[in-house]
């Protein structure tokens, strides 16, 4: 069974930076796309960024130019570098990993941006 463990969330002031990490562990045969979603209070979960095994990335319009997704295939880890954070980035951030047997989700990590 594969598990995802997120880390790096916390409280930061507006304009600050945070880096989230998400590492997969367990019996891993292959990982396809990896990425991050977020969910703010009272809102639906929304896509933040995704990355394929070859490094092709996709971003939500609201984070383009401020957030960078990357991955280390050897470590089964995906990262989210967040710069110029805004209060509206406040949310629980969830990583996911798409595999042949289905999609696995992390438990979520809270990011709070104060104004």
SULZIQUI-V420618 format. One line per field, one symbol per residue. phi: phi as a letter, one per 30 degrees, with the letter a starting at -180 (. if undefined). A space follows every 50 residues. Layout:
phi=???
This chain:
phi=.cbcbcajdlcbdejdbbbcbbccbjdccabcdbabcbbceibddbdcab bddcjdcbbdedceicbbcbbcddchbcbbccchdbedddaccccbbcbd ckcccddjbdbbccd
